[in-house]
Amino acid sequence: MNSFDTAGPEPRGISPSWIVEKRLVGASDWFATADVLGDGLVPAWADWCAVHVRASVVEAFRAGSAVSLAELGLTRPIDGEPLEMVTLRHRDAEREPVVRQWAAEVPVRTGDAYGAGRVTATGVTRYLPHVGPAMLHATAATACRRSGKSDPRVIFES
């Protein structure tokens, strides 16, 4: 097994995952770590990714809390708790602002039937190599209800 100095130049013949590992070691905080993970996934493994975290946890990190989440009473998600998108990466960087705007209009909550809300509530990661019409319809219908708009095209075409 080879070992490399993470402060030195990138060795030849090393996979892109080594670059991600090197950046993770140098990540200055929790938010930088989420950014590095997003950069490592897109475009090598995915067309896009978003990292959502419970809003109460994000607030604790931003406040610089020096105590554990357990001491703050934040170890378990609460059904309906808002999630905040802390990282977004898309293969086409020009699409990121559109996705961010949509995310701001359609809040994600713990316990949603799909996406980050479901993963946060169940603790089970979901990999979707293909998003079918039924899931798109469910997402659009929920987005319409939350935003108060009646036509899903208004949300997705804005």
C-alpha positions as CSV (number, residue, x, y, z in Angstrom):
1,M,0.0,0.0,0.0
2,N,1.3,3.4,-0.9
3,S,1.0,6.4,1.3
4,F,1.1,10.0,0.1
5,D,1.7,13.4,1.7
6,T,-1.6,15.2,1.4
7,A,0.2,18.5,1.4
8,G,2.4,17.5,-1.6
9,P,1.6,17.5,-5.3
10,E,-0.9,15.0,-6.7
11,P,0.9,11.7,-7.4
12,R,0.7,10.3,-11.0
13,G,-1.8,7.5,-11.7
14,I,-3.9,8.2,-8.7
15,S,-7.7,8.0,-9.0
16,P,-9.9,11.1,-8.7
17,S,-11.1,9.7,-5.3
18,W,-7.7,10.4,-3.9
19,I,-8.1,14.1,-4.8
20,V,-11.4,14.1,-2.9
21,E,-9.8,12.4,0.1
22,K,-7.1,15.0,0.1
23,R,-9.6,17.8,0.0
24,L,-11.6,16.2,2.8
25,V,-8.6,16.1,5.0
26,G,-8.1,19.8,4.4
27,A,-11.8,20.8,4.8
28,S,-12.0,23.6,7.4
29,D,-15.5,23.0,8.7
30,W,-18.6,20.9,8.3
31,F,-20.0,23.0,5.4
32,A,-16.7,22.7,3.5
33,T,-16.8,18.9,4.0
34,A,-20.3,18.8,2.4
35,D,-19.0,20.9,-0.6
36,V,-16.1,18.5,-1.1
37,L,-18.5,15.6,-1.1
38,G,-20.7,17.2,-3.7
39,D,-17.7,18.0,-5.9
40,G,-16.5,14.4,-5.6
41,L,-19.9,13.0,-6.7
42,V,-20.6,15.2,-9.6
43,P,-20.0,14.5,-12.5
44,A,-18.0,11.3,-11.7
45,W,-20.9,9.5,-10.1
46,A,-24.0,11.6,-10.6
47,D,-25.6,14.2,-12.8
48,W,-26.4,16.2,-9.7
49,C,-26.6,16.0,-5.9
50,A,-27.9,18.0,-3.0
51,V,-26.9,17.6,0.7
52,H,-29.8,18.5,3.0
53,V,-29.4,18.8,6.8
54,R,-31.9,19.3,9.5
55,A,-32.3,23.1,9.9
56,S,-31.9,22.9,13.7
57,V,-28.5,21.1,13.2
58,V,-27.4,23.7,10.7
59,E,-28.3,26.5,13.1
60,A,-26.2,24.8,15.8
61,F,-23.2,24.6,13.5
62,R,-23.5,28.2,12.3
63,A,-23.8,29.4,15.9
64,G,-20.4,27.6,16.6
65,S,-21.9,25.4,19.3
66,A,-19.1,23.6,21.1
67,V,-21.3,20.9,22.6
68,S,-22.5,17.7,21.0
69,L,-25.8,17.3,19.2
70,A,-26.9,15.0,22.0
71,E,-26.3,17.7,24.6
72,L,-28.4,20.1,22.4
73,G,-31.2,17.5,22.1
74,L,-30.7,17.2,18.4
75,T,-29.9,13.5,17.9
76,R,-33.2,12.4,16.4
77,P,-35.1,14.1,13.6
78,I,-38.6,15.3,14.4
79,D,-41.3,14.5,11.8
80,G,-42.0,17.6,9.7
81,E,-38.8,19.3,10.7
82,P,-37.4,21.5,7.9
83,L,-34.3,20.5,6.1
84,E,-31.8,23.0,4.7
85,M,-29.9,22.5,1.4
86,V,-26.3,23.1,2.4
87,T,-24.7,21.9,-0.9
88,L,-25.8,21.6,-4.4
89,R,-23.8,20.4,-7.4
90,H,-25.0,19.9,-11.0
91,R,-23.2,18.6,-14.0
92,D,-24.4,21.8,-15.7
93,A,-23.4,24.6,-13.3
94,E,-25.9,27.0,-15.0
95,R,-28.8,24.9,-13.7
96,E,-27.7,25.2,-10.1
97,P,-29.4,28.7,-9.6
98,V,-32.7,27.2,-10.9
99,V,-32.6,24.3,-8.6
100,R,-31.7,26.6,-5.6
101,Q,-34.7,28.8,-6.4
102,W,-37.0,25.8,-6.6
103,A,-35.6,24.5,-3.4
104,A,-36.3,27.8,-1.7
105,E,-39.9,27.7,-2.9
106,V,-40.5,24.1,-2.0
107,P,-39.3,23.3,1.5
108,V,-38.1,19.8,2.2
109,R,-39.2,18.3,5.6
110,T,-38.3,15.2,7.5
111,G,-40.8,12.5,6.8
112,D,-41.6,13.5,3.2
113,A,-42.6,10.5,1.1
114,Y,-39.5,11.0,-1.2
115,G,-36.0,12.5,-1.3
116,A,-34.0,14.0,1.6
117,G,-37.1,14.1,3.9
118,R,-37.6,10.3,3.6
119,V,-33.9,9.5,3.9
120,T,-33.6,11.7,7.0
121,A,-36.6,10.1,8.6
122,T,-35.7,6.5,7.8
123,G,-31.9,6.7,7.8
124,V,-31.9,4.6,4.7
125,T,-29.9,6.0,1.7
126,R,-31.8,5.8,-1.6
127,Y,-30.0,5.6,-5.0
128,L,-32.2,6.3,-7.9
129,P,-30.5,5.6,-11.3
130,H,-33.8,6.6,-13.0
131,V,-36.5,8.9,-11.8
132,G,-39.8,7.8,-13.3
133,P,-43.0,9.7,-14.1
134,A,-44.7,8.6,-10.9
135,M,-42.0,10.1,-8.7
136,L,-41.9,13.3,-10.8
137,H,-45.6,13.6,-10.4
138,A,-45.5,13.0,-6.6
139,T,-42.7,15.6,-6.3
140,A,-44.6,18.1,-8.4
141,A,-47.9,17.6,-6.5
142,T,-46.2,18.1,-3.1
143,A,-44.4,21.1,-4.4
144,C,-47.7,22.6,-5.6
145,R,-49.4,22.0,-2.3
146,R,-46.5,23.6,-0.4
147,S,-46.1,26.6,-2.6
148,G,-49.8,27.3,-3.1
149,K,-49.5,27.1,-6.8
150,S,-51.9,24.9,-8.8
151,D,-49.8,24.1,-11.9
152,P,-46.5,22.1,-11.4
153,R,-45.1,23.7,-14.6
154,V,-45.1,27.0,-12.9
155,I,-42.7,25.6,-10.3
156,F,-40.4,23.6,-12.6
157,E,-40.3,26.2,-15.4
158,S,-39.7,29.3,-13.3
